Amino acid sequence: MKLLLLTILLPYLLTANDDRPPVPYDFLAKKEVKNFINMMVKKHHFTHSYMTSVLESAKLDRDTLARYTGKYKVGTTNGPWERYKAHVLDPISLNKAKQFKKRYYKTLLKASKEYQVDMGYIVGFIGVESKFGEYSGDYNVLDALSTLAFHKNRMKKFFKSELEHLFLMAREQGYDITKLQGSFAGAMGMVQQVPSVFRKYGMDYNRDGKKDPWDLEDAIGIIAKFMQKNGWKKGALVAVPTKFKGKRYTELKTSHRRTLPLNTILKHGITPLKRFNEPKAYLLKNRNLTHDDIWLGAKNFRVLTRYNNSTSYGMAIHLIAEEVR
């Protein structure tokens, strides 16, 4: 299931938006906004006064808009591999992963059994998305999504839909929509979910009476459910390291979106360093400053990238899971 093709950079890896803070903007002057308000009133039965007051308070977030206008630039909405290595695969972060597993072991074990997923990968998701709860974003979500929904950018249609879901999410959960904080793309909580994803996968896993994307125990359940629904096979292969001649690999096109026959990969200079027991593989490349790392990805690896459409993202989760195994 292609749930979330939006690539979201880890908020704590990014330059903060303090140097370009949101500025006042008259969203209500735009015909498109007026049409949106009328749609929300008719379709979802919001009051016109509420919609108007909320969007009247929204500000223009120039920083978040800059990330989605013009030609896509690597590093603007997704982090390069060197950043993942420096910020979530460094010794301090990997130690935090072990401590997180120890602290939340009971909940992780419960989720692992209930949803038939490997707990190390739940740990990996939460580590990559929020550094185990240390950082979940400091952008105003209403400002970010209003800006992206009503200004030209390469994902405008997607963001307008997410703004609709934001209003519905806030009403369902009793949130003050003007106070919610998250990433520059409107993703919130310990596993950085955009509103539509939270409405689909959000849960009250610790049974405290509320679905809370900022609660780590709820996040454990959310990720376990996501993995199960997207086809995770507990105990199955995820990724295998390889070796090849030279520093850079260019013989075959690498991708986490399509597989190649294993025999074809082997014939083009790739030697797995561990047994790979699937007939096809995703040929994965992570580019370091001095060399490439090439991995063979199994079906489970694709599940990781359905949450964030990035090879580096999936590999970071995999390596955290290996570390806490």
C-alpha positions in Angstrom: 0.0 0.0 0.0 1.4 3.3 -1.0 0.5 5.2 2.2 2.9 8.0 2.4 5.1 9.0 -0.6 6.0 12.3 1.0 9.6 12.3 1.9 10.0 14.0 5.3 13.5 15.0 6.6 14.0 14.5 10.2 13.2 17.8 11.9 16.2 17.8 14.1 18.5 17.5 11.2 17.3 20.6 9.6 18.1 24.3 9.9 15.6 25.8 12.4 13.0 28.2 11.0 13.9 30.9 13.5 15.8 32.9 10.9 12.8 33.1 8.6 9.8 33.1 10.9 6.2 33.0 9.6 4.8 36.4 8.7 1.2 37.7 8.8 -0.6 37.0 5.5 -4.2 37.6 4.3 -5.2 34.1 3.3 -8.9 35.1 3.2 -8.2 37.4 0.3 -7.6 34.4 -1.9 -10.6 33.0 -3.8 -9.1 29.5 -3.4 -9.2 29.9 0.4 -12.8 31.0 0.3 -13.7 28.0 -1.8 -11.9 25.8 0.7 -13.9 27.3 3.6 -17.2 26.7 1.7 -16.2 23.1 1.0 -15.4 22.4 4.6 -18.7 23.9 5.8 -20.7 21.9 3.2 -18.8 18.6 3.3 -17.8 18.4 7.0 -20.2 20.8 8.7 -17.7 23.2 10.2 -19.1 26.6 10.9 -18.2 29.4 8.6 -17.1 31.6 11.4 -14.7 28.9 12.8 -13.1 28.3 9.5 -12.7 32.0 8.8 -11.2 32.7 12.2 -8.7 29.9 12.0 -7.5 30.7 8.5 -7.4 34.4 9.4 -4.9 33.6 12.1 -2.7 31.5 9.8 0.7 32.9 8.8 2.8 32.6 5.7 5.7 30.2 6.4 8.4 31.3 3.8 10.8 28.6 5.0 8.5 25.7 4.4 7.3 27.1 1.0 10.9 27.4 -0.2 11.4 23.7 0.3 8.7 22.8 -2.2 9.1 25.5 -4.9 11.4 25.4 -7.8 13.5 22.4 -8.8 13.9 19.7 -6.1 17.2 20.0 -4.3 18.7 17.1 -2.4 18.7 17.9 1.3 15.8 20.3 1.3 13.1 17.7 2.1 15.2 14.6 2.7 18.5 14.1 4.4 21.7 12.7 2.7 23.2 9.5 4.0 26.0 11.3 5.8 23.5 13.2 7.9 21.7 10.0 8.9 25.1 8.6 9.9 26.0 11.7 11.9 22.7 12.2 13.7 20.9 8.9 14.2 23.6 6.2 13.7 26.3 7.9 15.8 27.4 6.1 19.1 25.3 8.4 21.4 22.1 7.8 19.3 22.6 4.0 19.1 23.1 3.9 22.9 19.8 5.8 23.3 18.2 3.2 21.1 19.3 0.5 23.5 18.0 2.5 26.4 14.7 3.1 24.7 14.3 -0.6 24.0 15.0 -1.4 27.7 12.7 1.3 29.0 9.8 0.4 26.8 10.4 -3.3 26.4 7.0 -4.4 27.8 5.1 -2.2 25.4 7.4 -3.2 22.5 7.0 -6.9 23.3 3.2 -6.5 23.4 3.2 -4.7 20.0 5.6 -7.2 18.5 3.4 -10.1 19.4 0.0 -8.4 18.7 1.0 -7.2 15.2 3.7 -9.9 14.4 6.5 -7.4 13.7 10.1 -7.2 14.8 10.5 -4.8 17.8 13.9 -3.6 16.7 12.4 -1.9 13.7 9.8 -0.2 15.9 12.7 1.2 17.8 14.3 2.3 14.6 11.3 4.2 13.3 11.0 6.2 16.6 14.7 6.9 16.6 14.8 8.2 13.1 11.6 10.2 13.4 12.0 11.9 16.8 15.3 10.8 18.4 13.2 8.7 20.8 11.0 11.6 21.7 13.6 14.3 22.0 12.4 16.3 19.0 9.1 16.3 17.1 9.2 19.6 15.3 8.8 23.2 16.0 6.9 24.4 13.0 3.4 25.6 13.4 1.4 23.0 11.5 -1.5 25.2 10.5 0.9 27.8 9.1 2.9 25.2 7.2 -0.1 23.4 5.7 -2.0 26.6 4.9 1.1 28.0 3.1 1.6 24.8 1.1 -2.1 24.3 0.4 -2.7 27.8 -1.1 0.6 28.7 -2.8 2.1 27.1 -5.9 4.4 24.2 -5.2 5.1 20.8 -6.5 2.9 19.0 -4.0 0.1 21.6 -3.6 -2.8 19.1 -4.1 -1.3 16.8 -1.5 -1.0 19.6 1.1 -4.5 20.9 0.5 -5.8 17.4 1.3 -3.6 17.3 4.4 -5.0 20.7 5.5 -8.5 19.3 5.2 -7.4 16.3 7.3 -5.8 18.6 9.9 -9.1 20.3 10.6 -10.8 16.9 10.9 -8.1 15.6 13.2 -8.2 18.6 15.4 -12.0 18.3 15.8 -11.9 14.6 16.4 -9.2 14.8 19.1 -10.2 18.1 20.7 -7.0 19.9 19.7 -6.5 23.7 19.4 -5.6 23.6 15.7 -3.6 26.9 16.0 -1.2 25.4 18.6 -0.1 22.2 17.0 3.6 21.9 16.2 5.4 19.5 13.9 7.7 19.4 10.8 7.8 21.8 7.9 5.6 19.4 6.0 2.9 19.2 8.7 4.0 15.9 10.2 3.4 15.5 13.9 4.4 13.5 17.0 6.9 10.8 17.9 6.7 9.1 14.5 6.0 12.3 12.4 2.6 11.6 10.9 0.8 13.9 8.5 -2.8 14.4 9.5 -4.3 11.8 7.1 -1.9 9.1 8.3 -2.6 9.9 11.9 -6.4 9.6 11.2 -5.8 6.2 9.7 -3.2 4.7 12.1 -3.5 6.8 15.2 -4.4 4.8 18.3 -4.7 4.9 22.1 -2.2 2.0 22.6 -1.6 2.8 26.3 -5.3 3.1 26.9 -5.2 6.4 28.7 -8.3 7.6 26.9 -6.8 9.5 24.0 -5.0 9.0 20.7 -1.9 11.0 21.2 0.8 11.2 18.4 3.1 12.8 21.0 2.9 9.8 23.3 5.7 7.2 22.9 3.6 4.2 23.9 0.9 5.2 21.4 3.7 5.7 18.8 4.9 2.1 19.4 1.4 0.8 18.6 1.0 3.1 15.6 4.2 1.9 13.9 3.5 -1.7 14.7 0.1 -1.4 13.1 1.6 0.4 10.1 4.2 -2.3 9.5 1.6 -5.1 9.7 -0.8 -3.4 7.4 1.9 -2.8 4.8 3.0 -6.5 4.7 5.8 -6.9 7.2 6.8 -10.5 7.8 8.2 -11.1 11.3 11.6 -12.7 11.3 12.0 -12.4 7.5 15.0 -10.9 5.7 15.3 -7.1 5.5 18.7 -6.2 3.9 22.1 -7.8 3.3 25.4 -6.0 2.8 27.5 -6.6 -0.3 30.9 -6.0 -1.7 32.0 -4.9 -5.2 35.2 -3.8 -6.9 36.1 -0.1 -6.6 34.7 2.8 -4.6 31.6 3.7 -6.6 29.0 1.4 -8.1 27.5 2.4 -11.5 26.8 -0.9 -13.4 23.1 -1.2 -12.5 20.5 1.3 -11.5 19.9 1.3 -7.8 16.4 1.8 -6.4 14.2 0.9 -3.4 11.1 1.2 -5.7 11.8 -1.7 -8.1 13.5 -5.1 -7.8 16.0 -6.8 -10.0 16.5 -10.6 -10.5 19.1 -11.7 -8.0 21.0 -13.5 -10.8 21.2 -10.2 -12.8 22.6 -8.4 -9.7 25.2 -11.2 -9.1 26.3 -11.0 -12.8 27.0 -7.3 -12.5 29.7 -7.4 -9.8 27.7 -7.6 -6.6 28.6 -10.3 -4.0 26.3 -10.6 -0.9 28.2 -10.9 2.4 25.3 -12.9 3.9 22.8 -15.3 2.4 20.0 -13.7 0.5 17.1 -16.1 0.1 14.7 -14.2 -2.2 14.7 -14.5 -6.1 14.6 -10.7 -6.5 16.1 -7.8 -4.6 16.1 -4.1 -4.3 19.6 -2.9 -5.2 20.2 -0.2 -2.7 22.9 2.5 -2.7 24.0 4.8 0.1 26.5 7.3 -1.1 29.3 8.1 1.4 31.8 10.9 0.9 34.5 8.5 -0.3 32.6 5.4 -1.4 29.2 3.7 -2.0 27.6 1.1 0.3 25.5 -1.4 -1.7 22.9 -3.5 -0.1 20.4 -6.1 -1.2 16.9 -5.2 0.1 14.2 -7.8 0.6 10.4 -7.4 0.6 10.5 -6.2 4.3 12.8 -3.3 3.3 10.1 -1.9 1.0 7.8 -1.7 4.0 10.2 0.7 5.7 10.3 3.1 2.7 6.5 3.2 2.4 6.5 5.4 5.4 9.2 7.7 4.0 10.2 7.2 0.3 13.9 7.1 0.8 16.6 4.4 0.7 18.7 6.2 3.4 15.6 6.4 5.7 15.0 2.7 5.4 18.6 1.8 5.9 18.9 4.0 9.0 16.0 2.1 10.6 17.5 -1.2 9.6 20.9 -0.5 11.1 19.3 0.8 14.4 17.3 -2.5 14.5 20.4 -4.5 14.0 22.2 -2.6 16.8 19.4 -3.3 19.3 18.8 -6.9 18.2 
